[in-house]
Amino acid sequence: MKTIFILMLLSCFYYLKAENIKKEDYTLQAITNHGTFYYNINNSGKLDISSDLQQVFNEIADLEDVSATFIFSPGVYYFDSPIKVNLAGVKFIGHGHSGIDIHGANLATGTIFRFGKNCGPYCITFNYAGRTKSFPAEESPWHNKNLKVEIENIAFVGYNNTGVNTAAGYSRWRGDKPNFRGLNWYPEENRYKDVEKEGQRAIYLPPAPKREGSWWSKCELLRITGCYFTELYAGIDASWTDVSYIDKNWFGQLTYAIRLSGPGMMVNNNLFADLETALKIDNTNFSAFSNNTFAYVGKSFEFNEINHSTISGNALLNKKNNTGAAAAGGFIYVKQSNGLSVTNNSLNHMQDSRKKTISVDKEPNGQNYIQFENSTQLNFSQNVIQTLLTQTVVRLHNCTNSIITNNIITFGEGGNAVAETGECKDNYYKKIRLENSDTFDNYKY
């Protein structure tokens, strides 16, 4: 007992098997196919728990053919070094939805992962792991390495990667002047030597190991629900996932909310606010991006390639008095697509903006607010787009066999709604003309 007591004094961390710890004392529960384990991880937010939590993950990963669900009690878990999780199947569950909020909430409720200055650039990395045999065929040896990650109800708070110091304690209820007005959600000049190498990411899925001989590896599933991301260079940065579900999350005060690649994505019902770029997506098919909301966002969607997918029911508001990044705004930029349907989106962009690659650039990049390049069989219809732009709002460049119809598009003096550039052919454009409206029926009571 004396030895155990001394060890507890020397470290803010201890872990015991379920039969040796009182339930009221643990802050972390690990449910595995080898049983349930309980740990006491400091969640006061005052002590760095990186090495302690890494020890837990390593201990669980050492179990044969293990899968694990980690349940974190409410509290602030402070990381000042990056963490790696080496499990083929893993789930994190927290309690509540909270974090630092530019609108002045600043309440520590629920489960919060707070990252210190030295935690990065990849705060939590999920690595690929193997199994001794396949399921259900039980083929052995089984050399393939896979990854399945699920995360629920955790707030991820970074170390102010943008230079907009929302962590300093602004509160609208105190009447403070918002310290983010007019600033950009891109790291300030000289903040990093190389922002792409040093910028802090909360969740990172690295590229799969290169195939060797007959074995291969991949991330099969990424599911993130009910989480909060703020003060980061990127919230979610995933190299490749076969199937992704990102639903009911809040992304605020980031340079990038989501950077993701892979064939099947469902990114629905999320809120994005005060961002440089919300979604940067590469090489996706049979995917849906629907019912997301955006406010004060520089760029909502950027796609390298998207095929046989839908973008529908999204809403955006960029007021004239915005948080800076929206002044370099662009709702959709598609570099290449086939079979893309963009319908029933409602946009209110009260800026005469010119899109920039990043908001701190001095010159626009020549792209338009909505731009489709190298697209075929594009359906862009039933969208409501209210802007003050004095240039073309929707641009088709090298597009074929597409339809642009029944959109309500407004713009400023000197602008227009839709234009073609490059080598376009066989596209159909139908404006809404009030003078062509049918007569309404007589009112009856």
SETOR-790171 format. One record per residue (C-alpha): x, y, z. Coordinates in pm, whole numbers, plus 50000, padded with zeros to 5 digits. Example, Ala and Ser with C-alpha at 12.3 -4.5 7.8 and 13.67 -1.06 7.14 Angstrom:
2
512304955050780513674989450714
END
This chain:
445
500005000050000502885023550083504475017349741501205024349561500715056149763504215068749672503655061649304500405081249315502225110749465504965109749201502555110348909499205126148827498375093248655497615058548777495685029648635494264998748798492224968848689488494971648737488484951249057491064974349224489565008549163486435025149285484145035349003483835070649137487615075449098488175067548730488065093148448488755069348158487135036148081488505012847812486034986547693487824959447494487324923947375489764914547655487654930447928487074965048071489864986048225489595017648435492125045948458492465078248648493765104548405494055139948539491275160648380491755193548562493385209548256496345219648472498755190848406500115176148082498675141148051500255132547713502685106047836500115091048072497495087347803500075074147557500905047047812497245037247827496945034847449500165014647426499014990747697495704984147521497394981247179499664953847317496654931047370496244905247095493754913946817492284941447033489504966046956488704993147210486195019747304487595047247529485035066647734486305099647879484565115748176483775153148163486795175048224489715191948049492465168447927495585188947853498065176047594501425192647536502895164547325501365145847030499655112247085499615081246861496925054546873497945021346717494675002346698492864988246397489464995146554489065023746802486325046346933486525077447156483415088447346483155120447547480365138547726478875171047607479755197047349481875226547451485105245947408486435281047364483885301447174484445334947004480925345147096481895346047460480705313647614484165302247732482725274847948484575243248043481785217648026481765182547889484885164847764487575188247630490895179047473493055210247492496335210547300499345230147415501945248547208504185217947180501415193947078501655191446703501585193646420499565161246448497905162046790496245127646776497395103346506495485071546438497815045346292497095013046105497264979746285496944943146193495274911246310496554875646341493714863046121490884875445904487204876445993485034856945933487144834245709489884831945976492624831645715496024831645886498594846145879496834878745791499284906245704496874934045602496714964745823493514984745859492015013646047488515022046170488045053446381484945067046552484805098246773481785112446957481065142847174484565156547236485725192747206489165197747048490735231047137494065240046977496825264347059495585294446862497015285746521495545315646341496945345646527493385356346614493615354746988490175342747085491665324347381492445356947563489045358247727486785379347506483215380047636480295397447471478565398147808481345419947949480985442847652484485435847521485295446547169485555414846960489255409246898488595389946576486755416346370488455423746040491115397146086491785366445874491565330045971494935322445820498065322246040499595356446074502795364245887505925348146034503825326246267505405295346115508475287645906506315263345707502635264545801501785232045623504425213145822503865230746154500145239946166498295221046438495755193946341493435177846597492665144746422495165130446175494945098845965498275094145785498755078145443498505040445454501805021145450502955012045103501874978344978504504951245020504074918544835500574904544888499524926445180498034961045186496474985645429493755012045428491415032045648488005016345602485885039045821485995073745975482985085146177482975117946371479775129646540478835157046784482335171546821483675207046839486905219646679488475253846732491785272946735493455248246496495135248746158492925219046063490235200846257490255168046063493125159445828492735124845675494805111345390492325085045267489235067845399486995043545215483875055445398483495087545600480565099645811481005134745951477795146346111476465171846363479815188146444480775224546499483915238646340484915274046440488005295946414490175273446198492185276445879490765243645745487865225145905488095192645707490685179845460489655145945338490175121545053488355089544964485455075644764482405075244991481655105345210478605117745396479325152445537475965164145665474345186145930477535203846044478025240346131481075259546007481805294746136484735318846107486965298245880489425302945601488295270945419485595247345544486025216245327488935207145101488105173844938490155152544698489055123944475485605114444600482725095044446479145085944548479205112144822476705136344976477375170745128474025182945255472295204645513475485220945638475465257145751478255282745702478785317445848481705341145784483555315245580486145323945314485625292345108482955266245173483725237644931486885230544733487025198244532489945184644337487745157844180484175147544261482015122944069478425110544094477725130444409475385156844550475795190644720472365201244843470435219945106473395239745241473065275245373475635303345396475595337945551478465362545504477405396745624479135428945528480475432145882482315399045883485375383146036487725389645750488085357045560484685360745391485985391345207487935366644991484915344344947484015315544719481215290544780482155261944546485265255244343485355222444150488465213843954486965183143785483645164643808481295140343639477665135043736477635161944007474295176144125474295209644310470755218944415468655237744667471455257144836470745291544983473595316844988473725352345120477145367945051477065405345112480605411744992481855423844657484695399244708487335385344478488365350244568491935345144692493845313044747494305323745108492835354845261496205371145331497145370644960497455405244807495865395944474492795374944380493475341344216491195346243913488515322244031484885331444068482505328144358481075295844214483305278943957483145245243784486065233843569486315203143346482835192143448480495170343249476865162043323476665188743591473245197743731473205232143897469605241143970467085254944220469725274844411469115308944568472265330344549472205366144678475465385144631476855420144573479455407544325480345430644037481675401443832480275368143711478815348143999478765313243839481485303543592481655272443374485135265743238485675237142993482325221743087480085199742870476625183642872475515203343177472365221243287472135254443473468475261643531465925278143760468395295143993467715328844156470985348144133471485384644226474645405544188475955441044200476175466743923478435454643643478115417743735476155389343581474815355443679476365327843466479105327043203481075301443003484825302842941487285279242778485985251042563482355246142669479705228442461476235213142484475375231442806471805243242872471105275643060467645287343162467165319443355464205327243574462395356043399459595373143586457975384443262457505348043163455575338943477452145323743444449215344143578448315335343935444825322244008442225346144148442125346844525439165328544675437835327445026
END
